[in-house]
Amino acid sequence: MFDGIYFEFPIISLLIILFIFCAIFCKMKLPSIYFPHTSEYLKSSISASKTLFILKWLGVITMILALMSPVKDEPYELEPKEGYEIALILDASGSMKAEGFDAQNQHLSRFDVVKEIVSEFIKERKNDNIGLVVFGTFSFIASPLTYDADILNKILSQLQIEMAGKYTALNTSLAQGVNLLKMGSSKTKIAILLTDGYSTSQIDKIPLDVAIDMAKKEGVKVYPIGIGMPHEFNKEVLIQIANESGGVAFSAYNAKELKEIYKKIDELEKSEIRSESFTSLKYYYQFPLTLSLIFLMLYIYLRNKRASA
């Protein structure tokens, strides 16, 4: 508790010389120095005792220690909140039921594998404000922007295939991701759009060029990821979204490649976080001051008692 304590005013320690001087040369005036209004209670005829001597000097020394102001530097850092704002846009359409995407866990659906990989990505982005958008036939914001990775991963774990319908409204989901990022204030906004299918034009209410224009207007850089076999998703559309928004398009044919893609995006979009360090002073003068009062009050009490005896 008291490690690293130092005195703000060490020069005050020289007061001990004054007290020693007075103890030697002005013994009869000592009472008025300690307590100017208590001299009437003290009798000059009282003989010195070891207990009174110890109490008197303990009181004086602890009082001087209190005046020297013992303090301790307590450094702390403000938690940095100047990272990126990221919209994770996840395809939860019926095609995400397909198994075999992860060679190590053939029974897992694509969506289960994606959730595991995205969860790890979230954990790595400690200083970013991240939100979740889920889409199928329609899209919705599953989580607003938050710095709380634990809450975000709990929400992610509850997502289910076809909870937004079985079809793929790709353009609408991109627009929803942009709307999510509009709520933030960061200068750097990115969207990671993952899908395993073609946009179903009959149910996708927003044209592709409109969704891209929205992203460009809000300064959102989009990283589209197509997963599955090459014929299962529209690679040309994903490249168009990436090129026009300033991002990069990726393709992943298995879980290992998808993990590498998220690592690559993590490296491409590393924010320089500079935490602010501060130092607060914690004062401990109250401890020697309290002891000083106790010692001197005991000194007065015992001396009074001795005088009346």
Secondary structure, 3 states (H helix, E strand, C coil): CCCCEEECCHHHHHHHHHHHHHHHHCHHHHHHHHCCCCHHHCCCCCCCCHHHHHHHHHHHHHHHHHHCCEEEEEEEEECCCCCCEEEEEEECCHHHHCECCCCCCCCCEHHHHHHHHHHHHHHHCCCCEEEEEEECCCEEEEEEEECCHHHHHHHHHHCCCCCCCCCCCHHHHHHHHHHHHHCCCCCCEEEEEEECCCCCCCCCCCCHHHHHHHHHHCCEEEEEEEECCHHHCCHHHHHHHHHHHCCCCEEECCHHHHHHHHHHHHHHCCCCCCCEEEEEEEECCHHHHHHHHHHHHHHHHHHHHHHHC
